[in-house]
Protein backbone atom coordinates (compact mmCIF):
# COMPACT_ATOMS: atom_id res chain seq x y z
CA UNK A 1 0.00 0.00 0.00
CA UNK A 2 1.16 3.54 -0.72
CA UNK A 3 2.36 5.45 2.36
CA UNK A 4 -0.55 7.33 3.83
CA UNK A 5 -0.09 11.08 4.43
CA UNK A 6 2.19 11.52 1.41
CA UNK A 7 1.27 13.23 -1.81
CA UNK A 8 0.74 16.65 -3.27
CA UNK A 9 -0.55 19.50 -1.27
CA UNK A 10 1.19 19.92 2.11
CA UNK A 11 -1.24 18.39 4.61
CA UNK A 12 -0.99 19.23 8.30
CA UNK A 13 -1.30 16.82 11.24
CA UNK A 14 -5.10 17.00 11.41
CA UNK A 15 -5.40 16.28 7.70
CA UNK A 16 -3.10 13.29 7.99
CA UNK A 17 -5.19 11.96 10.87
CA UNK A 18 -8.35 12.27 8.77
CA UNK A 19 -6.60 10.49 5.89
CA UNK A 20 -5.51 7.64 8.16
CA UNK A 21 -9.04 7.24 9.52
CA UNK A 22 -10.52 7.20 6.02
CA UNK A 23 -8.05 4.60 4.78
CA UNK A 24 -8.66 2.41 7.82
CA UNK A 25 -12.42 2.61 7.26
CA UNK A 26 -12.02 1.65 3.60
CA UNK A 27 -9.89 -1.36 4.51
CA UNK A 28 -12.19 -2.56 7.31
CA UNK A 29 -13.81 -5.16 5.06
CA UNK A 30 -10.56 -6.52 3.68
CA UNK A 31 -11.64 -10.10 4.13
CA UNK A 32 -14.78 -12.02 5.00
CA UNK A 33 -13.96 -14.33 7.92
CA UNK A 34 -10.42 -14.42 6.54
CA UNK A 35 -11.60 -16.40 3.51
CA UNK A 36 -12.58 -13.93 0.79
CA UNK A 37 -10.98 -10.74 -0.45
CA UNK A 38 -12.32 -8.09 -2.85
CA UNK A 39 -10.53 -9.93 -5.66
CA UNK A 40 -12.91 -12.87 -5.04
CA UNK A 41 -16.03 -10.83 -5.84
CA UNK A 42 -16.00 -11.62 -9.55
CA UNK A 43 -15.55 -15.36 -8.89
CA UNK A 44 -18.42 -15.44 -6.41
CA UNK A 45 -20.66 -13.51 -8.80
CA UNK A 46 -19.84 -15.97 -11.57
CA UNK A 47 -20.76 -18.97 -9.40
CA UNK A 48 -23.99 -17.31 -8.28
CA UNK A 49 -25.00 -16.37 -11.83
CA UNK A 50 -24.10 -19.84 -13.10
CA UNK A 51 -26.39 -21.47 -10.54
CA UNK A 52 -29.22 -19.10 -11.42
CA UNK A 53 -28.74 -19.71 -15.15
CA UNK A 54 -28.79 -23.49 -14.79
CA UNK A 55 -31.98 -23.30 -12.75
CA UNK A 56 -33.60 -20.91 -15.20
CA UNK A 57 -32.89 -23.24 -18.09
CA UNK A 58 -34.87 -25.97 -16.35
CA UNK A 59 -38.06 -23.91 -16.32
CA UNK A 60 -38.10 -20.79 -18.49
CA UNK A 61 -38.63 -22.58 -21.79
CA UNK A 62 -41.58 -24.49 -20.35
CA UNK A 63 -43.56 -21.61 -18.88
CA UNK A 64 -45.67 -20.97 -22.01
CA UNK A 65 -46.63 -24.66 -22.23
CA UNK A 66 -47.34 -24.76 -18.49
CA UNK A 67 -49.70 -21.81 -18.65
CA UNK A 68 -51.46 -23.20 -21.71
CA UNK A 69 -51.89 -26.77 -20.46
CA UNK A 70 -52.20 -26.41 -16.69
CA UNK A 71 -53.58 -22.91 -16.15
CA UNK A 72 -55.66 -22.64 -19.30
CA UNK A 73 -54.20 -19.36 -20.55
CA UNK A 74 -54.52 -18.70 -24.26
CA UNK A 75 -51.42 -18.03 -26.40
CA UNK A 76 -52.64 -14.50 -27.06
CA UNK A 77 -52.85 -13.77 -23.35
CA UNK A 78 -49.37 -15.14 -22.77
CA UNK A 79 -47.98 -12.93 -25.53
CA UNK A 80 -49.61 -9.96 -23.84
CA UNK A 81 -48.06 -10.99 -20.54
CA UNK A 82 -44.58 -11.24 -22.05
CA UNK A 83 -45.02 -7.88 -23.76
CA UNK A 84 -46.02 -6.19 -20.51
CA UNK A 85 -43.02 -7.77 -18.79
CA UNK A 86 -40.73 -5.63 -20.95
CA UNK A 87 -42.27 -2.48 -19.48
CA UNK A 88 -42.20 -3.84 -15.95
CA UNK A 89 -38.55 -4.82 -16.35
CA UNK A 90 -37.50 -1.36 -17.52
CA UNK A 91 -39.39 0.22 -14.60
CA UNK A 92 -37.87 -2.32 -12.23
CA UNK A 93 -34.36 -1.54 -13.48
CA UNK A 94 -34.87 2.17 -12.86
CA UNK A 95 -36.22 1.55 -9.35
CA UNK A 96 -33.41 -0.89 -8.59
CA UNK A 97 -30.86 1.68 -9.73
CA UNK A 98 -32.31 4.35 -7.45
CA UNK A 99 -32.55 1.95 -4.52
CA UNK A 100 -28.95 0.83 -5.02
CA UNK A 101 -27.74 4.41 -4.68
CA UNK A 102 -29.39 4.65 -1.29
CA UNK A 103 -28.90 1.15 0.11
CA UNK A 104 -26.23 -0.57 -2.02
CA UNK A 105 -26.24 -2.89 -5.01
CA UNK A 106 -26.15 -6.21 -3.19
CA UNK A 107 -28.68 -4.87 -0.70
CA UNK A 108 -31.05 -4.64 -3.68
CA UNK A 109 -29.92 -7.78 -5.53
CA UNK A 110 -30.32 -10.16 -2.59
CA UNK A 111 -33.96 -9.31 -1.69
CA UNK A 112 -34.92 -9.31 -5.37
CA UNK A 113 -33.38 -12.74 -5.84
CA UNK A 114 -35.20 -14.04 -2.77
CA UNK A 115 -38.50 -12.71 -4.13
CA UNK A 116 -37.90 -14.28 -7.55
CA UNK A 117 -36.93 -17.66 -6.10
CA UNK A 118 -39.91 -17.54 -3.73
CA UNK A 119 -42.31 -16.88 -6.61
CA UNK A 120 -40.81 -19.79 -8.55
CA UNK A 121 -41.39 -22.03 -5.54
CA UNK A 122 -45.00 -20.89 -5.23
CA UNK A 123 -45.62 -21.50 -8.94
CA UNK A 124 -44.80 -25.13 -8.30
CA UNK A 125 -46.28 -25.53 -4.83
CA UNK A 126 -49.70 -23.93 -5.36
CA UNK A 127 -51.16 -26.77 -7.41
CA UNK A 128 -54.61 -25.99 -6.05
CA UNK A 129 -54.40 -22.58 -7.73
CA UNK A 130 -53.51 -23.83 -11.19
CA UNK A 131 -57.08 -23.17 -12.30
CA UNK A 132 -56.82 -19.53 -11.18
CA UNK A 133 -55.02 -17.43 -13.81
CA UNK A 134 -55.48 -14.30 -11.68
CA UNK A 135 -53.22 -15.93 -9.08
CA UNK A 136 -50.67 -17.65 -11.27
CA UNK A 137 -50.06 -14.88 -13.81
CA UNK A 138 -49.21 -12.19 -11.19
CA UNK A 139 -46.87 -14.68 -9.48
CA UNK A 140 -45.14 -15.32 -12.78
CA UNK A 141 -44.84 -11.60 -13.55
CA UNK A 142 -43.48 -10.85 -10.08
CA UNK A 143 -40.89 -13.62 -10.49
CA UNK A 144 -39.67 -12.39 -13.86
CA UNK A 145 -39.66 -8.70 -12.91
CA UNK A 146 -37.71 -9.32 -9.70
CA UNK A 147 -35.05 -11.42 -11.43
CA UNK A 148 -34.70 -9.45 -14.65
CA UNK A 149 -34.59 -6.01 -13.02
CA UNK A 150 -31.28 -6.64 -11.24
CA UNK A 151 -29.24 -7.84 -14.20
CA UNK A 152 -27.80 -4.36 -14.77
CA UNK A 153 -26.68 -4.09 -11.14
CA UNK A 154 -25.07 -7.53 -11.30
CA UNK A 155 -23.29 -6.55 -14.49
CA UNK A 156 -21.99 -3.35 -12.89
CA UNK A 157 -20.51 -5.29 -9.97
CA UNK A 158 -18.74 -7.70 -12.30
CA UNK A 159 -17.42 -4.79 -14.38
CA UNK A 160 -16.15 -2.92 -11.30
CA UNK A 161 -14.29 -5.88 -9.82
CA UNK A 162 -12.88 -7.46 -12.99
CA UNK A 163 -9.34 -6.31 -13.91
CA UNK A 164 -9.21 -4.94 -17.45
CA UNK A 165 -6.65 -7.56 -18.47
CA UNK A 166 -9.05 -10.36 -17.50
CA UNK A 167 -12.31 -9.11 -18.98
CA UNK A 168 -11.92 -11.19 -22.14
CA UNK A 169 -11.56 -14.32 -20.01
CA UNK A 170 -14.77 -13.58 -18.12
CA UNK A 171 -16.61 -12.89 -21.36
CA UNK A 172 -15.66 -16.39 -22.48
CA UNK A 173 -16.87 -17.86 -19.20
CA UNK A 174 -20.21 -16.13 -19.69
CA UNK A 175 -20.64 -18.12 -22.89
CA UNK A 176 -20.29 -21.28 -20.79
CA UNK A 177 -23.15 -19.99 -18.63
CA UNK A 178 -25.30 -19.56 -21.73
CA UNK A 179 -24.50 -23.11 -22.84
CA UNK A 180 -25.41 -24.43 -19.41
CA UNK A 181 -28.70 -22.53 -19.56
CA UNK A 182 -29.59 -24.37 -22.76
CA UNK A 183 -28.30 -27.75 -21.58
CA UNK A 184 -30.25 -27.70 -18.32
CA UNK A 185 -33.48 -27.49 -20.33
CA UNK A 186 -33.06 -31.20 -21.08
CA UNK A 187 -33.08 -31.97 -17.36
CA UNK A 188 -36.12 -29.77 -16.88
CA UNK A 189 -37.94 -31.59 -19.65
CA UNK A 190 -37.15 -34.94 -18.04
CA UNK A 191 -38.41 -33.76 -14.65
CA UNK A 192 -41.65 -32.50 -16.18
CA UNK A 193 -42.24 -35.73 -18.10
CA UNK A 194 -41.62 -37.84 -15.02
CA UNK A 195 -43.03 -35.75 -12.15
CA UNK A 196 -44.96 -32.83 -13.64
CA UNK A 197 -44.57 -29.09 -13.74
CA UNK A 198 -45.05 -28.46 -10.02
CA UNK A 199 -42.15 -30.60 -8.75
CA UNK A 200 -39.90 -29.25 -11.50
CA UNK A 201 -40.57 -25.65 -10.46
CA UNK A 202 -40.05 -26.46 -6.78
CA UNK A 203 -36.75 -28.24 -7.48
CA UNK A 204 -35.62 -25.33 -9.63
CA UNK A 205 -36.43 -22.82 -6.88
CA UNK A 206 -34.51 -24.84 -4.29
CA UNK A 207 -31.54 -25.12 -6.63
CA UNK A 208 -31.50 -21.41 -7.42
CA UNK A 209 -31.75 -20.66 -3.71
CA UNK A 210 -28.25 -22.10 -3.35
CA UNK A 211 -26.90 -18.95 -5.01
CA UNK A 212 -28.14 -16.61 -2.27
CA UNK A 213 -25.55 -17.53 0.43
CA UNK A 214 -22.78 -16.74 -2.06
CA UNK A 215 -24.11 -13.20 -2.40
CA UNK A 216 -24.09 -12.70 1.37
CA UNK A 217 -20.40 -13.64 1.44
CA UNK A 218 -19.37 -10.64 -0.65
CA UNK A 219 -21.60 -8.01 0.97
CA UNK A 220 -18.63 -6.60 2.98
CA UNK A 221 -16.64 -6.06 -0.21
CA UNK A 222 -19.09 -4.51 -2.67
CA UNK A 223 -19.07 -0.75 -2.15
CA UNK A 224 -22.21 1.31 -1.80
CA UNK A 225 -22.39 5.06 -2.10
CA UNK A 226 -23.49 5.59 1.49
CA UNK A 227 -20.19 4.00 2.60
CA UNK A 228 -17.93 5.99 0.32
CA UNK A 229 -15.56 8.34 2.14
CA UNK A 230 -16.13 12.01 1.31
CA UNK A 231 -12.80 13.83 1.88
CA UNK A 232 -12.75 17.28 3.40
CA UNK A 233 -11.49 20.19 1.25
CA UNK A 234 -8.15 20.11 3.11
CA UNK A 235 -7.51 16.45 2.31
CA UNK A 236 -9.12 16.18 -1.12
CA UNK A 237 -5.79 16.63 -2.91
CA UNK A 238 -4.06 13.90 -0.91
CA UNK A 239 -2.94 10.64 -2.46
CA UNK A 240 -3.33 8.21 0.42
CA UNK A 241 -5.50 5.46 -1.02
CA UNK A 242 -3.97 2.10 -1.65
CA UNK A 243 -5.08 -0.03 -4.63
CA UNK A 244 -7.05 -2.18 -2.20
CA UNK A 245 -8.97 0.72 -0.69
CA UNK A 246 -9.72 2.06 -4.16
CA UNK A 247 -11.14 -1.32 -5.09
CA UNK A 248 -13.31 -1.40 -1.97
CA UNK A 249 -14.74 2.02 -2.75
CA UNK A 250 -15.35 1.30 -6.44
CA UNK A 251 -17.59 3.84 -8.12
CA UNK A 252 -20.97 2.57 -9.30
CA UNK A 253 -22.84 5.66 -10.39
CA UNK A 254 -25.12 6.21 -13.35
CA UNK A 255 -22.39 5.76 -15.96
CA UNK A 256 -21.12 2.52 -14.41
CA UNK A 257 -24.54 0.90 -14.30
CA UNK A 258 -26.13 2.36 -17.42
CA UNK A 259 -23.17 1.16 -19.49
CA UNK A 260 -24.17 -2.44 -18.84
CA UNK A 261 -27.96 -2.03 -19.17
CA UNK A 262 -28.01 -2.77 -22.89
CA UNK A 263 -26.19 -6.09 -22.55
CA UNK A 264 -27.99 -6.95 -19.32
CA UNK A 265 -31.47 -6.85 -20.86
CA UNK A 266 -31.21 -10.50 -21.91
CA UNK A 267 -32.97 -12.28 -19.00
CA UNK A 268 -30.97 -14.78 -17.00
CA UNK A 269 -34.00 -16.09 -15.14
Long-range contacts (C-beta under 8 A, 24 or more apart in sequence): 1-242, 1-243, 1-244, 1-245, 2-239, 2-240, 2-241, 2-242, 4-240, 5-238, 5-240, 6-239, 6-240, 7-237, 7-238, 7-239, 7-240, 8-237, 8-238, 8-239, 9-237, 9-238, 11-234, 11-235, 11-238, 12-234, 14-234, 15-232, 15-234, 15-235, 15-238, 18-231, 18-232, 18-234, 18-235, 19-231, 19-235, 19-238, 19-240, 20-240, 22-229, 22-231, 22-235, 22-240, 23-240, 23-241, 23-242, 23-245, 25-229, 26-229, 26-241, 26-244, 26-245, 26-248, 26-249, 27-242, 27-244, 27-245, 27-248, 29-220, 29-221, 29-248, 30-244, 30-248, 32-217, 32-218, 32-220, 32-221, 35-217, 36-217, 36-218, 36-221, 37-221, 38-161, 38-221, 38-244, 38-247, 38-248, 39-161, 39-247, 40-218, 40-221, 41-157, 41-161, 41-218, 41-221, 41-222, 42-158, 42-161, 42-162, 42-170, 44-214, 44-215, 44-217, 44-218, 45-154, 45-157, 45-158, 45-161, 45-218, 46-158, 46-170, 46-173, 46-177, 47-211, 47-214, 48-211, 48-214, 48-215, 49-154, 49-177, 49-211, 49-268, 50-176, 50-177, 50-180, 51-207, 51-208, 51-210, 51-211, 51-214, 52-113, 52-147, 52-208, 52-211, 52-268, 52-269, 53-177, 53-178, 53-180, 53-181, 53-184, 53-268, 54-180, 54-181, 54-184, 54-207, 55-184, 55-204, 55-205, 55-207, 55-208, 55-269, 56-147, 56-181, 56-184, 56-204, 56-208, 56-267, 56-268, 56-269, 57-180, 57-181, 57-182, 57-183, 57-184, 57-185, 57-188, 58-184, 58-185, 58-187, 58-188, 58-191, 58-200, 58-203, 58-204, 58-207, 59-120, 59-188, 59-200, 59-201, 59-204, 60-267, 60-269, 61-185, 61-188, 62-185, 62-188, 62-189, 62-192, 62-197, 62-200, 63-140, 66-197, 67-133, 67-136, 67-137, 67-140, 70-130, 70-197, 71-130, 71-131, 71-132, 71-133, 71-136, 71-137, 72-131, 72-133, 73-133, 73-137, 77-133, 81-137, 81-140, 81-141, 84-141, 85-141, 85-144, 85-145, 85-148, 88-141, 88-144, 88-145, 89-144, 89-145, 89-148, 89-149, 89-265, 89-267, 92-145, 92-146, 92-148, 92-149, 93-149, 93-151, 93-152, 93-261, 95-149, 96-149, 96-150, 96-152, 96-153, 97-152, 97-153, 97-254, 97-257, 100-153, 100-224, 100-252, 100-257, 101-225, 101-253, 102-225, 102-226, 103-224, 103-226, 104-222, 104-223, 104-224, 104-225, 104-226, 104-227, 105-153, 105-156, 105-157, 105-222, 105-224, 105-252, 106-157, 106-215, 106-218, 106-219, 106-222, 106-224, 107-219, 107-224, 108-150, 108-153, 109-150, 109-153, 109-154, 109-215, 110-212, 110-215, 110-216, 110-219, 112-146, 112-147, 112-149, 112-150, 113-146, 113-147, 113-150, 113-208, 113-211, 113-212, 113-215, 114-212, 115-142, 115-143, 115-146, 116-142, 116-143, 116-144, 116-146, 116-147, 116-208, 116-269, 117-205, 117-208, 117-209, 117-212, 118-205, 119-143, 119-146, 120-201, 120-204, 120-205, 120-208, 121-201, 121-202, 121-205, 121-206, 123-201, 124-197, 124-198, 124-199, 124-200, 124-201, 124-202, 124-203, 124-204, 124-205, 125-198, 125-201, 125-202, 127-198, 143-269, 144-267, 144-269, 147-267, 147-268, 147-269, 148-267, 148-268, 148-269, 151-264, 151-265, 151-266, 151-267, 151-268, 152-257, 152-258, 152-260, 152-261, 152-264, 153-257, 154-264, 155-257, 155-260, 155-261, 155-263, 155-264, 156-252, 156-256, 156-257, 156-259, 156-260, 157-222, 157-252, 159-256, 159-259, 159-260, 160-223, 160-250, 160-251, 160-252, 160-256, 161-221, 161-222, 161-247, 161-250, 181-268, 208-269, 221-248, 223-248, 223-249, 223-250, 223-251, 223-252, 224-252, 225-252, 225-253
